[in-house]
Amino acid sequence: MVKVGLGFEMKTQDPEDRINNFNEVALGLTEKEAVDEARKCLNCKKAACVDGCPVEIDIPAFVQYVANGEFEKALYKIREKNFLPAICGRVCPQEDQCEKMCILAKKGKAVSIGNLERFVADWEIANNRKPRVERPASRGMKVAVAGSGPAGLTCAGELAKMGYDVTIFESLHKAGGVLTYGIPEFRLPKKIVGLDLEYLKGFGVKIEGNFLTGKTKTLDELKTEGFKAFFLGIGAGLPYFLGVEGENLNGIYSANEFLTRTNLMKSYLFPEYDTPIKVGNTVGVIGAGNVAMDSARCALRLGAKEVYIIYRRTEREMPARIDEINRAKEEGVRFELLTHPTKFSGDENGWVKEANLLRNKLGEPDSSSRRRPVPIPGSEFRMKLDTVVCAIGQGPNPLLPRTLPGLKLNDDGNIIVGKDHMTSIEGVFAGGDIVTGAATVISAMGAGKKAARAIDNYLKAKPASAS
């Protein structure tokens, strides 16, 4: 997996300081840094960077505004296509998307598009500017969105801009999905998520929490309340496990539970917040994606003395963002590569105490286009661990699909949709991780945007008597 060079690398908290707090690590750009970086843009006639953006931002236009010092215009150019610029500027993998397509990346470093996006969103906050909201005339038609993650929020916002009366139904008490419960405070402050949610509400989007769609009320019951179309953006919230002996021991978490406790329930502020989390001196995190890096870095901040990323391939194949890998290294996370666990052992009280590990070598590429790990016979060894976090991926959330017998799923349990994002049930659309499997925030947003257009086309095509 080849990763392009990052653009301008913004200043960060010192690693020795930041491992003792949950404050944001990356500190943002100054106005001068932002303008200087924006002026590197070649303003290409055929802007390949736009082709790399799932939400279709006019990147050269917004970058040019930054270069001219017109920061508010830059922000509203982004918001023509993206409701969540402060979020995307922090967590979107630009190095694998728009920045990868930048012509300057072929000769060195791309323009730091993501850092510039974050800058203009932060500039608005720092200068106490209120986002400009122009609410359209209402069409008098209700649309329900299940799930308030990136796909649901984007779909809801796009529909609201078109004049629909949109309600998001969220199963948890706080909105945001993975933005709130999955991504740590030091990467994405909850204040930032809250501000982008308030901007969305300005368009009339309503968010109802503690509402498990399909259980609290079924889709049929919501239809009787006047909802004419539905979008399912319920994500991939079902954790995967290794299926090895001892995996049910105490002290072994799924990354979903570990991060939800830490982020949404603020375990790091216990006892001020009443959700405890037990982290021992030595922590092993299985996996090497962004979720694994987040888990490892949280474990350090929660008091672990040693934290290991245990990954069955090499660093080259790691799916995590390159800057998250680098920051984990800076903070002291250790990497046990070409290694996978085969068994966990516990003490007399049922708490994990060590892992049996096996070395690998890389074989031929598999379906992911990465070289397959092949176990090396006789290479077993043991590692003492007090805590284990399993971060090897998530599957589709099955709760809502089980309440819809006519809903077609693939063999992995993901919802099957057509090109228009409609499911096998008329008027019910879906997008994001529940369709594709676990992916990125920005790809889910792109799906939400496309689904909103499809819902608009669907409702426009319905006879007036039916709508």
N, C-alpha and C positions, 0 to 999 in steps of 0.2 A: 504494500500500500504506500504509494508515493504521496507525500504531503508537501505542498508548495511552501516557500518561505513566507513567514509572516511579514506584514508591512511594519510600520512604525510601532515599536514596542513601548507601550506606556509604562509609566512609573508604577511600582507596586509597594505595598508594605514590605518592610524587611522580613525575611522568612523567620528569623528568631523571635520577632515580635508577633507576627500574625498567627503562629501556631498556638498562641495563648489567647486568641480572641476569635470571634465570629464576624468581625467587621470586614467590609469589602476589601479584597486583596488588591485588585486593579484600581488605581486612583484617578483615572481619566486623563484627558488631554487639556492643556492650557489653550487659550484662544490662539496664541502664536503657533503652537505645535499643530493645531488643527488646520489653520490657514496654510502653513508651510506644507503640510502633508497633502492637502487638497490641491495645491498648485502643481503637484507632481502629475496629476491626471492629464493625459494626452488628449482628452475630449474626442475620442475616436469617432469617425463617421459611422462605422458599424460597431456599436458598443457591445462587445461580447459579454461584458460583465452583467448586462441586463438579462441575457440568456441564462446566466447562472443563478438568477434570483427567482425562487419559487413564487414570490408574491409580486413580481413584475415591477419593482421600484425603478423609476427613471434615475438610475444611479449617476450618470454624467451630469444631469441637471442639478441634482441636490449637491453633488460635490462642487460644482461650479459656484453655487450660491455660497458654500462654505469658503471657497477660495476668495470670494469677493467680500467676505465678512458679513454676509446677509444670512445670519443664522436662523432667524425665524422663517424666512422664505424656504430655507433648506429643510427645516422640519416639516413644513406643510407640504412640500413636494414629496417627502417620504410618506406623510399621512394620507396622501391621495390613494396610496396602495396598501399601507400598513398601519394598523391601529396600535401596534405595540412596539414603537421604535426603541424605547429605553430598554425593553426586555431583549429585543433582537440584537441590539448593539452589544449586549453582554453575552448572550448564550448561543447565537446563531453561528454555525461553523462556516464562517465566510471563507476560510482558507481552502475549503473543499468545494466552494460554490462560486460566488461572484469574484472573489479575489483570485481564485484559481484560473478564471477566464481572463483576467486583466492582462493586457499585452505586456505590461511591465514585468509580470511574473515570469515571463519566458527568459528575461535577461537578468533577473535578480529578485527584487522585492516588489510585490504588488502595492498599489495604493491601499492604505488601511481603511477600507470601506466600512468595516464593522466599527472600528474605533471612531470614525467620523459620525456614523449614525448615533452611537452612544453619546458623543460630544454634544450634538445639537439637541438631543432629548434632555440631557443633563443641564445644558445652558438654559433651557426654558425653566427648569426647576430652580436652578441657582438664582435666576433673576425674577422669581416669583411671578412669572407670566402664566396667565390662565389660558388653557387650550381653547382655540376658537372652534365652536361647534355650530354647524348650520343644519338644523333638523329639517328634514323634508316634510312635505304634506303627507298625512297618513293615508294609506290605502285601505285601512279598515279591515285588514286581514291578519290573522294571528298565526305565527309559526313557533313551534316548540323546538328547543335545542336541548338535548340530553348530554350533559358533561360540559364543564367550564374550563377545559384545558385549551391549548392553543388552537386546535381545530374548531371547537365549539365557539370560542370567543371570536375568532375571525369570521366564521359563518354568521354569527349573530350580528356582528358589527356591519358586515356587508349588507345583510338584509335590512337592518335598521336604516342604513343610508338610502336604501331603495324605498323606504316608507312603510315597511312591514312592522307590525306590533310583535316584538320578539321577547320570549321569556326563556331564560336558561334555567334548567333544572339540574342542580348539583347535589350529589349524594352526601358530600361532606359539609361541615359547617362553614368553611371558607372557600371562596371561589379561586380558580387559577389552575386546578389540576396539578400536573407535574411542576408547574412554575412555582406553586406554593408548597407542596409537600415533598417534592423530589429534589429540587435544586437548592443547595445550601445557601444560607444568608451571605456567606463570604463571596459567593459568585453572583447571586441575584438577590439583593435585599428585598424583603417583603414590602417595604415602603414603595419601592419602584413598581412592583406588581400592583399594589393598591392604587397608585396614581394612574397607571394605564387602564385599570378597571373603571376608575371614576370617569375617565375620558370616554370610555365605551358607554357607560350609563348615561352620559350626556346626550347620546343619540336616542335615548328612550329605552334601551335594553334593560329588562328587569332580570334580576338573578334571585332565584329561590333556592336557599340552601336546605340541608337535611331532607332532601327529597330524592329518594331512590326510584328513578323512573322504571316502571314495570312492576314495582312493588308498592310504593306509596300510592301511585295511581298508574293504571295501565294506559297504553296509547289510546285504546278505545274510549276510556273514560275521559282522557284529555280531548279527544275528538268531540265528545258531547259538550265540552266547554268552549268549543268554537275554533280549535286549532285545525288548520287546513293542511299543514305539511309539517314534517318532522325531520330533524337532523340528528343522527346518532354519532356523537364524538366522544365516546366513553373510554377510549384509550386501551392501553395494554397494561392492566393492573394486576395480572395474575403472575406471581413470581415463578420462575423456573428453578428447579433444584437439581443436584448432581445425581441423586439416586444411589448414593454409596452408603455403606454401613456406618451407623453412628450419626447420621445427619440430623436426627431428632433430639440430640443432646441439648441441654440447656447451654446458653451462650452462643448458639449458632442461629444467626438471624438471616432472613431474606433481606436484600438491600431495600426492598419496599418498606418493610417494617422499620429497619434501622434508620432510614432517611425520613420516613414519616414521623417517627417519634422525635427525631432530632430537629426537623425543620418546622413542620406544622404544629407540633405539640411542645416545641421549645424545651426539649430535655436538657439542653446545654445550660438552661437557666434554673434547673432544679436546685432547691425546692421552691423557688419563686413561682415556677410552673410545676404542676403536680404530676408530670409524666416522667418517671425515672427511666434511665437506661444504664445497663451495666456494661462497662468496658474495662477489660483487664489490662495488664501490663503489656501483653504481646497479642497483636491482632493480625489475623490473616484475612485478606480480602481476595476472594476467588473471582477472577475476571479482569479485564483491562479496558473496558469502555469508560465513557464519561461517568456512568453510575458508580463504577468501581473506584475511579479516582475521587469522586465526591465522598464515597464511603470511607476511603482510606484517610482523606484529609480531615473529615469530621472526627474520625477515631483519634487522630493526634490531638485535636482540639479538646476532645473529651477526656484527655488524660493518659492515653496509651503511651508507653515508653518506646515501643518498637511496633512499626506497622509494615506489613509485607503485602505487596501485590503478587499474588500467585497466579501465573498465567502460562498456559500450555504452549504458546508460540513465542516468538521473539518480539522485541520492541517494534520492529518494522511492521508487524502485522497488527499492532494494537489499534483498535477502533477509536480510542479516545482522541480528543483534540490535542494537537501537539503542545499548545500552551498549557493545558491542564496536566499533561505528562511532565512537562518541564517544571511546573510549579510544585507538583507533588515531590519531584526529586529535590528541589530547593528546600522543601520543608522537612526532608529527611525520610520520606517513604522509601523503603527498600524494595527492590524488584527481584523476585525469584522466578526467573523465566524458564521456558521449556520444561515446565513442571505442572503436574496436576495431582489432586488428592485422590486416594483410593479408599481411605477409611479414616474415620475419626474415633478417638477413644476418650472415655470420660473417667471421672473419679467416682468414689463410692456414693456421692450425692447426685450423680447424673449430670455434672458439669463437664464440658469439653476440656481436655487437658493437652491433647496432642493430635497431630495429623500424620497419617502415613502418606508419603508423597512418592511419585515416580517421575523419573526424568524422561523427556521426549527428545526426538530429533524430528526435523521437518521432512515430509515426504512430498508427494505430488500435490498440486493445487486441488482443492475441493470445490463445492458449489459456490462458495463465497469468493472464489478466485485467490484465496490465500492458501499457502502450502499447509497440508494436513499434518497435525502432530501425530507422530508414531511412537508409541511407548518403547523404551529401551529395556529389554529384559535384564533383571538383576540390578537395576539402578535404584532400588527402593531406599528411602531414608525417612527419618522422622523429624518432625518439628514441633516443639512445645508451643501451644497456643492457648490463650485464655478466652479469646473471643474469635469467632469466624463470621464473616459476612459473605453471603453467597450472592454475587452480582454477575450472573451469567445470562441475564436477559429476562424478559417478561413476555407473557402471552396475552391474548385477548381477554378482556373482562367478560365472563360468561353470564352475569346476572340478568341483564336486560335481554340478551338474545334468547335465553331460556323461556322468557314470557311471551315470545313471538313465534308460535309454531310454524308460521309460513315463511320465516326468514331463512334464506339459504346461506350456509356457511361453507368454507372450504375445509380441508382435512385438518388444518391447524386451528379451526374455530374462529377464523377471521370472517367478517361479513363480506359476502360477494356483492359487488356493485357493477353497474354498467358504466359506459363512458360518461354518462350524465350523473354519475354518483348515486343513482337510484338503486335501492335494494330490490329484492324479489317482491316486496310489498309496495303497492302503489302509494305514492305520496310520502314514502319513508326513504330518506337519503342517509348516507353515512360517509365518513372520511376520517383520515388520520390513522393512528396506530391500530384502531379496531379493524381497519381494512388492510393496512400494509404490514402489520406487525410493528414492533417497537422501532421507531426511527427518530428523526430530529424534530425539534420544535418548529423550525421553519418549513419543513416538508408538510407537517400537519396543518400549518397555517395556509399553505398553498392549496391543500385539499379542501379546507374550509371555504376558501375564496371561490374555488371552482364549483363546489356544491351549492353555494349561495346563488350563483348565476343560474345553475340548473333548477333550483327551487323557484326562482323568479320566472324562468321560462315555463315551468310546469304550471304555476299558478296563473300566469297570464293566458295559458292555453285552455284553462278550465272554463266551461260555460258559466256565465254569470249566475245562473240558478244554483250551480254546484258550489260556487265559492261564496 
